[in-house]
Amino acid sequence: MERLWAPWRLEFVKSASGHDPLECVFCAAPQLEDDQAALILHRGATCFVILNLYPYTNGHLLIAPYRHLATPGALDAEERAELWELFDRCLDVLDRTLHPHGANAGVNLGRSAGAGIEGHLHLHVVPRWNGDTNFMPVLADTRVMAQHLDDSWRLLRDAWLPSAP
C-alpha cells in the first residue's frame, strides 16, 4: 500500500481530540492583531471572514459573528444581515480570484451534524471545481491542497481590499 504523508494533519487530530472546550478559535482569532497570522480576511462590524485552517478545498472560508452564539436563531438582525452580505462578498472574491465552477455553503449545528467547533456558529463557504472530488478523501481520508494557506490568504485578501466599502 502506498502512503501519502500529510504531517500537518496531526495538529488537527491533536486539536480535535485534546481541544480545550473553554478555548474557542472564533473568539480567539479576532483578538490577535496580525490578521495574516489569524487568517482573517475581513473584519466587519458584527462578523468576520477567516480562512479555514483545515480546508476542504483551496479558498475554504468561514464567516462567524464576533459574539459566541451556537445557533442562527441567536443572531440579532444586524449580525444576520452582515453574515449574508459577507457571504455574497466571499462568493464574489472567490469568483474573481480562484474561478470556481460552484460553491457549497453550510452550517453544521452540533457534533452529530459534523461541527468541529459546535459552540460558535459559523458559515462554511467552500469553492468547488468540476472534477475536484477524487479517490484521495474516500480511500486515504486525505485531501490534496494545491495552495499554501499563506498564499491563499494573500490572494484573497488582495482581492477583498479593493471591494471594501
Buried (B, 14 or more C-beta within 10 A) or exposed (E): EEEEEBEEEEEEEEBEEEEEEEEBBBBEBBEEEEBBEBBBBBEBEBBBBBBBBBBBBBBBBBBBBBBEBEEBEEBEEEBBEBBEBBBEBBBEBBEEBBEBEEBEEEEBEEEEEEBBBBEBBBBBBBBBEEEBEEEEEEEBEBBEBEBEBEEBBEBBBEBBEEEEE
